[in-house]
Amino acid sequence: MPAHSRRKLGTVRSAWAKIQKLIRDARNYHRHRLFPATVTEQGRRIRNEKKATYSPYPPAIFLMGPTASGKSGLALHIARYLPVEIISVDSAQVYRHMNIGTAKPGAEALTATPHHLIDLIDPHEHYSAARFRTDALCTMRQIADRGNIPLLAGGTMLYFKTLLEGLSELPSADRGMRAAIEAKARKSSWPAMHQELFRLDPVSAERIKPTDSQRIQRALEVFYLTGKPMSETLGKPKNVSLPYEVVKIALVPGNRQVLHQRIARRFEQMLKHGLIDEVRAIRDKFYLSDENPSMRCVGYRQVWMHLEKAIDAARMREMALAATRQLAKRQLTWLRSMKESREFDCLEENLPEQVKTYLLNTGLKFTEVS
């Protein structure tokens, strides 16, 4: 073939290749216009891996919500597709023997997914936010070292806040000082001690109910030991950084009345499963009073009063439901102040799939469980 013919043929082939590329580009353009949400699994994985490289910290998930919002069930659903271990963020589930009224996970759930910070102490013992922070940080580190993701699920918002922001420099508990305050309260009353706190630390007194002996005692103890109001110490800024890339999920009900119906159904189930007998057994086994933090938990306090014959069964139900609704209201108030959290309506039927889609787009290591 002559040279000029070969050059002409090469030019034609080059032009035809360009035309084919233009056709392919046009097809791809229109396909993405028609189906903008279509993403291949490979593309999703590459995108997530790229996003994940931006953080030098291991991931952690905070699953927060009011009582009866479905946190436990959702946590177990997440465990189906992410390599998580669950850390309970519940100030009542730390107590041994308190199973029904705290809605602890059953044997099947505990077998399916590792759970932590459950059944740590007996009902006559005390557990604090400071101890939770220490326990949680230690457990999170162990989980991350195993190559898994800590999933912190619960409704004790103070524990979440303490974990994120750290603790103020408050003095440790002083047994002698506490005994002196308790002796003074026996001679007068806790409302009278609340009035004394009002004179010494009006900011703290405004936040504490006159019947909340535990918090009144602590606020007075701090003032007597330091000479400064507890509110002043708590107000100091804290320079604490949690060494994790935290994904915060907040479960918020779109209809408060439906949440209240859930609360009522759940309490009835607790009664059917033996809540009253559970509290009776705890009273028989341990030396307790209604001032112990364990017996101040919602539900347990009202059953205790019923066993003391202070109220009848109907009044017990009424008071327990009212207290649980108030608890949910306080939890939702805390949630609204939690920054950078992604809210989901806990009443939506497809909530698990919504959360799954969200988590896959965060860049967390995704491992489908067969």
C-alpha positions in Angstrom: 0.0 0.0 0.0 1.4 3.4 -0.9 2.6 5.6 1.9 0.0 8.3 1.3 -2.8 5.7 1.5 -1.5 4.4 4.8 -1.4 7.9 6.2 -5.0 8.5 5.0 -6.1 5.2 6.6 -4.5 6.1 9.9 -6.2 9.5 9.9 -9.6 7.8 9.3 -9.0 5.3 12.1 -8.0 8.0 14.5 -11.1 10.1 13.6 -13.3 7.0 14.0 -11.8 6.3 17.5 -12.5 9.8 18.6 -16.1 9.5 17.4 -16.5 6.3 19.3 -15.2 7.9 22.5 -17.6 10.8 22.1 -20.5 8.4 21.7 -19.4 6.5 24.9 -19.0 9.7 26.8 -22.5 10.9 25.7 -24.0 7.6 26.7 -22.4 7.7 30.1 -23.5 11.3 30.6 -27.1 10.5 29.9 -27.0 7.3 32.0 -25.8 9.2 35.0 -28.4 12.0 34.4 -31.1 9.3 34.4 -29.7 7.3 37.3 -27.7 9.7 39.5 -27.9 7.6 42.6 -26.4 4.5 40.9 -23.1 3.6 42.5 -21.2 0.4 41.9 -20.1 -1.6 45.0 -16.5 -1.2 43.9 -16.9 2.5 43.6 -18.6 2.7 47.0 -15.7 0.7 48.6 -13.0 2.9 46.9 -14.9 6.1 48.0 -15.2 4.8 51.6 -11.6 3.8 51.8 -10.5 7.2 50.6 -12.7 8.9 53.2 -11.4 6.6 55.9 -7.8 7.6 55.3 -8.4 11.2 56.4 -8.6 10.3 60.1 -5.6 9.1 62.1 -7.9 7.7 64.8 -9.8 4.4 65.0 -13.5 4.6 64.6 -16.2 4.4 67.3 -20.0 4.6 67.1 -22.2 6.4 69.7 -25.8 5.1 69.5 -27.8 7.4 71.7 -31.5 7.7 72.4 -34.2 7.9 75.0 -35.6 4.9 76.8 -37.7 2.5 74.6 -36.3 4.0 71.4 -34.9 0.6 70.2 -31.2 1.2 70.8 -30.4 -2.4 71.8 -32.1 -4.0 68.8 -30.5 -1.5 66.5 -27.1 -2.2 68.0 -27.5 -5.9 67.3 -28.6 -5.2 63.7 -25.4 -3.1 63.2 -23.4 -6.1 64.5 -24.6 -8.1 61.5 -22.6 -6.0 59.0 -19.9 -4.2 61.0 -17.2 -5.8 63.2 -18.5 -4.2 66.4 -18.4 -5.0 70.1 -21.1 -3.3 72.2 -20.4 -1.2 75.2 -23.4 -0.5 77.4 -23.8 3.2 78.3 -26.4 2.6 81.0 -26.1 3.5 84.7 -28.6 0.8 85.7 -27.2 -2.1 83.7 -23.9 -2.0 85.7 -25.7 -3.6 88.6 -25.8 -7.4 88.9 -29.2 -9.0 89.7 -31.1 -6.1 88.1 -32.0 -7.6 84.8 -35.7 -7.2 84.1 -36.1 -3.5 85.0 -33.0 -2.5 83.2 -33.9 -4.4 80.0 -30.5 -6.1 79.8 -29.7 -8.1 76.7 -30.7 -11.8 76.9 -28.4 -14.8 76.6 -29.0 -15.1 72.9 -27.9 -11.5 72.3 -24.9 -11.8 74.6 -23.8 -15.0 72.7 -24.2 -13.4 69.3 -22.3 -10.2 70.0 -19.7 -9.3 72.7 -21.2 -6.9 75.3 -19.2 -4.9 77.9 -19.8 -2.9 81.1 -22.8 -4.9 82.2 -23.0 -6.6 85.6 -20.0 -4.8 87.1 -21.2 -4.3 90.7 -23.8 -5.3 93.3 -26.8 -3.2 94.1 -25.4 -1.9 97.4 -22.3 -0.5 95.6 -21.8 2.8 93.9 -20.8 3.6 90.3 -19.8 7.0 89.0 -19.4 8.8 85.7 -15.6 9.0 86.5 -15.4 5.2 86.8 -17.4 4.8 83.6 -15.0 7.0 81.7 -12.1 4.9 82.9 -13.8 1.6 82.2 -15.1 2.7 78.8 -11.7 4.1 77.6 -10.0 0.9 78.6 -12.6 -1.3 76.9 -12.6 0.8 73.7 -8.8 0.5 73.5 -9.0 -3.3 73.9 -11.7 -3.6 71.2 -9.8 -1.4 68.8 -6.6 -3.5 69.4 -8.6 -6.5 68.3 -9.4 -4.8 65.0 -13.1 -4.2 65.9 -15.2 -1.1 66.3 -16.5 0.0 69.8 -20.2 0.6 69.6 -21.4 2.5 72.6 -25.1 2.2 73.0 -27.3 3.5 75.8 -29.3 6.4 77.3 -27.2 7.7 80.2 -26.3 10.9 78.5 -24.0 12.1 81.3 -21.8 9.1 80.5 -21.6 10.1 76.9 -20.8 13.7 77.8 -18.1 12.7 80.3 -16.5 10.4 77.7 -16.4 13.2 75.1 -15.5 16.1 77.3 -13.7 14.7 80.3 -14.2 15.4 84.0 -13.9 18.5 86.0 -11.3 18.6 88.8 -13.7 17.8 91.6 -12.4 16.3 94.9 -12.8 12.6 95.6 -15.5 11.4 97.9 -14.7 11.9 101.6 -16.4 9.3 103.9 -16.1 11.5 107.0 -17.6 14.5 105.3 -20.4 12.5 103.8 -21.2 10.9 107.2 -21.4 14.4 108.7 -23.7 15.6 106.0 -26.0 12.6 106.4 -26.1 13.0 110.2 -27.1 16.7 109.7 -29.8 15.6 107.2 -31.3 13.1 109.7 -31.7 15.9 112.3 -33.3 18.3 109.8 -34.3 16.9 106.4 -32.9 16.8 102.9 -35.1 19.8 101.8 -33.5 21.7 104.6 -30.1 20.7 103.4 -31.2 21.9 99.9 -31.9 25.3 101.4 -28.4 25.4 102.9 -27.0 24.5 99.5 -29.0 27.4 98.0 -27.2 29.8 100.3 -23.8 28.3 99.4 -24.2 27.4 95.8 -27.4 28.8 94.3 -26.5 27.7 90.7 -26.2 24.0 91.7 -29.2 24.2 94.0 -31.3 25.4 91.0 -30.4 22.3 89.1 -31.0 19.8 92.0 -34.4 18.8 93.3 -34.9 19.3 97.1 -35.5 15.5 97.4 -32.4 14.4 95.5 -30.3 13.5 98.5 -27.4 12.1 96.6 -26.7 15.2 94.5 -27.4 17.6 97.4 -24.8 15.6 99.5 -22.2 15.8 96.7 -22.7 19.5 96.1 -22.3 20.3 99.8 -19.4 17.9 100.1 -17.5 19.7 97.3 -18.2 23.1 98.9 -17.1 22.0 102.4 -13.9 20.4 101.0 -12.8 23.1 98.6 -14.5 26.3 99.9 -15.8 26.8 96.3 -19.2 26.1 94.8 -19.4 23.0 92.7 -20.9 25.0 89.9 -17.8 27.1 89.6 -15.6 24.0 89.2 -17.9 22.4 86.7 -18.0 25.6 84.7 -14.2 25.5 84.0 -13.3 24.6 80.4 -11.8 21.1 79.9 -9.2 20.4 77.3 -9.9 16.8 76.5 -9.9 15.0 73.2 -11.3 11.5 72.7 -8.7 9.7 70.5 -11.4 8.2 68.2 -13.2 9.1 65.1 -16.7 9.2 66.6 -19.8 8.7 64.5 -22.8 9.9 66.6 -26.3 8.5 66.0 -29.2 10.1 67.8 -32.6 8.3 67.9 -35.3 10.9 68.2 -39.1 10.0 68.1 -41.1 11.8 65.4 -44.2 11.4 67.6 -43.7 11.7 71.4 -47.1 10.0 72.1 -46.0 6.9 70.2 -42.9 6.7 72.3 -45.0 7.0 75.5 -47.1 4.0 74.2 -43.9 2.0 73.8 -42.9 2.9 77.3 -46.2 1.7 78.7 -46.1 -1.6 76.8 -42.5 -2.2 77.9 -43.3 -1.6 81.6 -46.2 -4.0 81.4 -43.9 -6.6 79.9 -41.4 -6.1 82.7 -44.2 -6.7 85.3 -45.3 -9.8 83.5 -41.7 -11.1 83.4 -41.3 -10.7 87.2 -40.0 -7.2 88.0 -41.7 -7.2 91.4 -40.2 -10.5 92.4 -36.8 -9.3 91.1 -36.9 -6.3 93.4 -38.1 -8.4 96.3 -35.2 -10.8 95.9 -32.7 -7.9 95.8 -34.2 -6.5 99.0 -33.8 -9.9 100.7 -30.2 -10.5 99.5 -28.7 -7.0 100.2 -28.9 -4.4 102.9 -30.5 -1.6 101.0 -32.7 1.5 101.4 -34.5 3.6 98.8 -31.6 6.0 99.0 -29.2 3.6 97.3 -28.5 4.7 93.7 -29.6 1.3 92.4 -33.0 1.6 94.0 -33.4 5.1 92.7 -33.5 3.8 89.1 -36.8 4.4 87.3 -39.1 1.4 87.9 -37.2 0.0 90.8 -38.0 3.0 93.0 -41.7 2.7 92.4 -41.7 -1.1 92.9 -39.8 -0.6 96.2 -42.4 1.8 97.4 -45.1 -0.7 96.5 -43.3 -3.5 98.5 -43.0 -1.0 101.4 -46.9 -0.7 101.1 -46.5 3.0 100.6 -48.5 2.8 97.3 -50.8 0.2 95.7 -50.2 -1.5 92.4 -52.2 0.9 90.3 -50.3 3.9 91.8 -47.0 2.1 91.3 -47.8 1.7 87.5 -48.9 5.4 87.3 -45.8 6.7 89.0 -43.4 4.4 87.1 -44.8 5.5 83.7 -44.7 9.2 84.7 -41.1 8.9 85.9 -40.1 7.0 82.7 -41.7 9.7 80.5 -39.8 12.4 82.4 -36.6 10.4 82.0 -37.2 10.3 78.2 -37.8 14.0 78.2 -34.5 14.7 79.9 -32.7 12.3 77.6 -34.0 14.1 74.5 -33.0 17.5 76.0 -29.4 16.1 76.4 -29.5 14.8 72.8 -30.4 18.2 71.4 -27.3 19.6 73.0 -25.1 16.9 71.5 -23.1 18.4 68.6 -22.4 16.8 65.3 -24.9 13.9 65.7 -27.0 12.5 63.0 -30.6 12.2 64.0 -32.9 9.4 62.9 -36.6 8.9 63.7 -36.7 5.8 66.0 -40.3 5.2 65.0 -39.6 4.6 61.3 -40.1 1.1 60.1 -37.0 1.1 57.9 -34.7 2.7 60.6 -32.2 -0.2 60.5 -31.7 0.2 56.7 -31.4 4.0 57.1 -28.7 3.7 59.7 -26.9 1.0 57.6 -26.8 3.3 54.6 -25.5 6.1 56.7 -22.8 4.1 58.3 -21.6 2.7 55.0 -21.1 6.3 53.8 -18.9 7.2 56.8 -15.9 5.2 55.6 -16.1 2.6 58.4 -14.7 -0.8 57.5 -17.6 -2.7 56.0 -17.7 -6.4 56.4 -20.9 -8.1 55.3 -21.8 -11.0 57.6 -23.2 -14.0 55.7 
